[in-house]
Amino acid sequence: MPPAANPIFGTLFHACGGLCASLCYTPQTKVRRWSWETYWLVQAAFCWLLLPIVGALLTIPELGAVLAEAPKAAMLRSFGLGALYGIGGISFGVAIRYLGFALTYSIAVGLSSVLGTLLPPLVAGRLGATLAGQGGGWVIGGVLIGAVGIGICGWSGWLKEGDLKGAAQPTSFSARKGVPLCLLAGVLSAVFSFSLAAGQPVADVAAAHGAGHYQGNVIYLFSNTGAFATSLLYCLWLGRRNRSMGEYFSRETPLAGNWLLSALSGLLWYCQFFFYGLGHTRMGPYGFSSWALHMIMLVAFSNLLGLSLREWRGCRARTVRTLSFALTVLVAAVLIIAYGNNVGSSAG
């Protein structure tokens, strides 16, 4: 029996996931005397390898039987698409150096939101039926309004860059380096939505064994390990090139603190999709909108985070007003998508 739909609770779970996602890279700013590749591999080991295993063991009944019965082709597709996403994750992590949290999330996640939400039902040939269904128009409209809000967030970021160029303090902003990385991250981040969809047959088997709302945790065994494989290869290559492999255990660095901060980063990243799974199973017939809800909330929370970290200090009032308007649009988009899902679930 499939889990009962409850789009309101589903939206709240997506909010929890979006909050975790907006916070997951903040520990990186406190890591000291580690190369980027050292930090990235440690956090990747937690979020893409260790925690998915622990999460599946704790929440999927009869896990061994589930894996034995599940279609192997679905596992392989989810792993392969996850590996592509891993390239996007690396691009995203590097882009933060050049654009800061707010603008990186706005550009990369905005692109991912539209592609990752609308392409899966379009490829499956279900987009027309979705638009014709009760509440479907509200859902699609909310997704597009969310994309507009994310775009306005990006515009406020461009205004911010212009403001900071005239500031007295130095800035690490570099649109020339950061924007291409954001575009790559956005496209490949959307692939993760396909990876989750590809693993759904495995989740269906888990649901038959009583996993309920936790069924999605079994997919992460494949989608996330694919991302880890890509990161492992890249970070080992960088570590050898930069001669940074010894940093993992070097007493010349704040070793315990760096490991804890990197593990915290990985935990927050994993938690975003732990809550994503709990939200997704409650969204009803328009479950594909989960991706948009997650991404929109991620952008909203990340921009609030940017404000709290004083990334917008020194900006003109016009820039801050633009950001405030963008956040208002994002909130409206979330409410519209939630309403459309609620109408669709009630009709079903």
URFENNOR-V245312 format. One record per backbone hydrogen bond with DSSP energy under -1.0 kcal/mol. NH is the residue of the N-H (numbers start at 1). CO is the residue of the C=O. E is the energy in kcal/mol with one decimal. If there is no record, write none. Layout:
# URFENNOR-V245312
((NH;CO;E) (NH;CO;E))
This chain:
# URFENNOR-V245312
((6;282;-2.5) (10;6;-2.7) (11;7;-2.5) (12;8;-1.8) (13;9;-2.4) (14;10;-2.2) (15;11;-1.9) (16;12;-1.9) (17;13;-2.3) (18;14;-2.8) (19;15;-2.3) (20;16;-2.2) (21;17;-2.5) (22;18;-2.1) (23;19;-1.2) (24;20;-1.2) (26;23;-1.6) (29;26;-1.5) (30;27;-1.7) (39;35;-2.0) (40;36;-2.9) (41;37;-1.9) (42;38;-1.7) (43;39;-2.4) (44;40;-2.3) (45;41;-2.1) (46;42;-1.4) (47;43;-2.7) (48;44;-2.5) (50;45;-3.0) (51;46;-2.6) (53;49;-1.1) (54;50;-2.4) (55;51;-3.3) (56;52;-2.2) (57;53;-2.3) (58;54;-2.0) (59;55;-1.5) (60;56;-2.2) (66;62;-2.3) (67;63;-2.5) (68;64;-1.7) (69;65;-2.1) (70;66;-2.3) (75;71;-1.4) (76;72;-2.3) (77;73;-2.4) (78;74;-2.2) (79;75;-2.2) (80;76;-2.7) (81;77;-2.5) (82;78;-2.0) (83;79;-1.9) (84;80;-1.4) (85;81;-2.0) (86;82;-1.9) (88;84;-1.3) (89;85;-2.5) (90;86;-2.0) (91;87;-2.1) (92;88;-2.4) (93;89;-2.3) (94;90;-2.0) (95;91;-2.3) (96;92;-1.5) (97;94;-1.2) (98;95;-1.0) (99;95;-2.2) (100;96;-1.7) (104;100;-1.5) (105;101;-2.5) (106;102;-2.1) (107;103;-2.4) (108;104;-2.1) (109;105;-1.6) (110;106;-1.2) (111;107;-2.0) (112;108;-2.1) (113;109;-2.7) (114;110;-1.5) (115;111;-2.2) (116;112;-3.0) (117;113;-1.0) (118;114;-2.4) (119;115;-1.7) (122;118;-1.6) (123;119;-3.4) (124;120;-2.1) (126;121;-3.2) (127;121;-1.1) (130;126;-2.1) (131;127;-2.2) (132;128;-1.5) (133;129;-1.2) (136;133;-1.7) (139;135;-2.0) (140;136;-2.5) (141;137;-2.6) (142;138;-2.6) (143;139;-2.2) (144;140;-2.3) (145;141;-2.6) (146;142;-2.5) (147;143;-1.9) (148;144;-2.0) (149;145;-2.6) (150;146;-2.5) (151;147;-2.3) (152;148;-2.4) (153;149;-2.1) (154;150;-2.2) (155;151;-2.2) (156;152;-2.7) (157;153;-1.8) (158;154;-1.9) (159;155;-2.4) (160;156;-2.3) (161;157;-2.3) (162;158;-2.0) (163;159;-2.3) (164;160;-2.7) (165;161;-1.5) (167;164;-1.2) (174;98;-1.8) (178;174;-2.8) (179;175;-2.2) (182;178;-2.3) (183;179;-2.5) (184;180;-2.2) (185;181;-2.6) (186;182;-2.7) (187;183;-2.2) (188;184;-2.3) (189;185;-2.2) (190;186;-1.5) (192;189;-1.4) (195;191;-2.3) (196;192;-2.4) (197;193;-2.1) (198;194;-2.8) (199;195;-1.4) (200;197;-1.2) (202;199;-1.0) (203;199;-1.6) (204;200;-2.5) (205;201;-1.4) (206;202;-2.0) (207;203;-2.6) (208;204;-1.8) (209;205;-1.0) (210;207;-1.7) (211;206;-2.1) (214;211;-2.0) (215;212;-1.7) (217;214;-2.0) (218;215;-1.5) (222;219;-2.2) (223;219;-2.4) (224;220;-1.0) (226;222;-1.7) (227;223;-1.4) (228;224;-2.3) (229;225;-2.2) (230;226;-1.5) (231;227;-2.1) (232;228;-3.1) (233;229;-2.0) (234;230;-2.1) (235;231;-2.9) (236;232;-2.3) (237;233;-1.9) (238;234;-2.6) (239;235;-2.9) (240;236;-2.1) (241;237;-2.4) (242;238;-3.2) (244;239;-2.0) (247;244;-1.7) (249;246;-1.2) (253;250;-1.2) (255;253;-2.5) (258;254;-2.6) (259;255;-2.4) (260;256;-2.4) (261;257;-2.7) (262;258;-2.4) (263;259;-2.5) (264;260;-2.5) (265;261;-2.2) (266;262;-2.1) (267;263;-2.5) (268;264;-2.5) (269;265;-2.1) (270;266;-2.5) (271;267;-2.6) (272;268;-1.5) (274;270;-1.7) (275;271;-2.5) (276;272;-1.5) (277;273;-2.2) (278;274;-1.5) (279;275;-2.3) (280;276;-3.1) (281;277;-1.8) (282;279;-1.4) (283;280;-1.3) (289;286;-2.0) (290;287;-2.2) (291;288;-1.1) (293;289;-2.5) (294;290;-2.7) (295;291;-2.4) (296;292;-3.0) (297;293;-2.3) (298;294;-2.0) (299;295;-2.3) (300;296;-2.4) (301;297;-2.8) (302;298;-2.4) (303;299;-2.2) (304;300;-1.9) (305;301;-2.3) (306;302;-2.4) (307;303;-1.9) (308;304;-2.2) (309;305;-2.3) (310;307;-1.4) (311;306;-2.9) (313;310;-1.1) (315;312;-1.8) (320;316;-1.7) (321;317;-2.5) (322;318;-2.1) (323;319;-2.0) (324;320;-2.4) (325;321;-2.4) (326;322;-2.2) (327;323;-2.4) (328;324;-1.8) (329;325;-2.1) (330;326;-2.2) (331;327;-2.2) (332;328;-2.2) (333;329;-2.2) (334;330;-2.2) (335;331;-2.1) (336;332;-2.2) (337;333;-2.6) (338;334;-2.6) (339;335;-2.3) (340;336;-2.5) (341;337;-2.3) (342;338;-2.2) (343;339;-2.5) (344;340;-2.4) (345;341;-2.5) (346;342;-2.2) (347;343;-2.2) (348;344;-1.6))
